[in-house]
Amino acid sequence: MPDSSTPPTTVFSGNSDFRILLIDDNCDAIDSMGSLLTLLDYDVRTAEDAESALVIAASFRPHLILSDIGLPGMDGYQLAPELRRLAGERKLVLAAATGYGLASDKKKAREAGFDYHLVKPLDADMLIEFVAQQLRDY
């Protein structure tokens, strides 16, 4: 009999069960990433600022969030802990997708709660493989 303290494993029947939230104030960036991931049958939502991202995340309950750091108003460093708080005990993979690529930027992203730090512009093949790996590891 399984240990009742062990959380159940999430089983996905396909890409369409894997929810992804893209956050970036660059409309072209999230439109292109969103279109690509939607073509691959992922369930994708987008937000152009932190405030709308928090509203979407609360109801959409994404498995993976790719967020820019340089957002208007609340930046990605401030947003990451809020997204973690919203997720509660639910597993959430949080990746910074940003033009900020210095070692100090990566350290600051980790300290804010990001699991990964991807430097833009993101290559389409790399994005596809990264998301597929997150789905496999989830």
N, C-alpha and C positions, 0 to 999 in steps of 0.2 A: 504494500500500500504506500503511495507517495506521501512524503512529508508534507503536512498541511501548511507549514511555514514557508515552503518553497513556492514562489509565484508561478502561475501557470505559464507555459511556453506559448508564445504567440505563433500561430500557424497561418501563413499566407497562402491563399490558393493561386495567387498570381500577382503581377505588379500592381494591378488596380486596387489591391487591398492595402498597399503601402502608401501612406499619406505624407506628402512633402509640402512644406511651406517655404517659399522663397521670399526673402526680404531684401529689397534694394531700391534706392530712390532713382536709379537709372532704369527708366522704363524699357529701353532696348535690351538691357541685360536680362531683366526678369522675363520679358516677353520671349526672348530667344531660348533661355534656359527652360522656361515653362513649356514652350511649344515642343522642344525636343523631348522633355521628360513625359509630356502628355502623349506624344507619338509612340512612346515606349509603354504606354498604358498605365503610367503611375497616376495616382490621384493627387493633383497639384493645385495649390492655391498660392496667390501672390499678395504681397503688401508692399507699399512704397514708403512706409514710415513705421516707427516703433509702435505708435498708438494703435494703428489699424492692425498691425501684426499681433498685438496682444489680444485684441477682440477676436480675430480670426483663430488664433491658437487656442483660445478658451473653448470655442465650439467645435473646431475642426480636429483637435487633438492629434497633431502630426506626430509621426514616428521620427522624421528627420526634418531639421530646419537648417537651411543655408542662409546666413545673414551677412549682409555687408556691415562693416564697422562704421563707416562715415555716413551716418543717417542724419537727416534734419531733426532738430529737437533732441530727443533721447538717442544717444549713439549706441552702437552695438555692444560696447562694453557695459553700459548701463542696462541694456535690454536683456542680455544673456541671463543674469540672475532672476529677472522677472519671469522669463520663459521657463526657467527651472522651477520657480515657485509655482507657476500655473500647472506644470506637469505633475507636481507632487511626487508620489512614489512611482508613477508611471515612467517607464523607460523613455528617454528622449535623447536622440543623437543630435548634437548641436555643432554645426560647422561654420566657422567664419569664412566667408568668401569675399576677400577684400584686396584692395591694391596696396594695403599696408603690409610689407613683407620683411621688415627688419626683425632681427632676433628679439629686440625689445617689444615689438608689436606681437610676436608670437607668444612671448612670455605673458604679456598683459592679457591676451586672449584666453590663455589657459587659466590665468588667475580669475578671469571674469566668469568662467564656467564653460568655455568652448572645448569640445572634444578634439576638434580638428581645426587646422588653419590652412586654408587654400588661398593661393595668391592669384588674383585676376590679372589679365583675362584668363578665364578657364577654358582650356581646350575641350572640345566636345567629347572626344574619346575618353579623356581623363574623367570628365563629369559623369559620363555613362558608366564607366567602370567603378568610380567612387560610389555612386548611388546603388549600383548592383551589389557591391561588396557590403554596403550598409544593410541592404535587404537580406543578404545571405547571413550576416552576423546578428541580425536582430533577434 
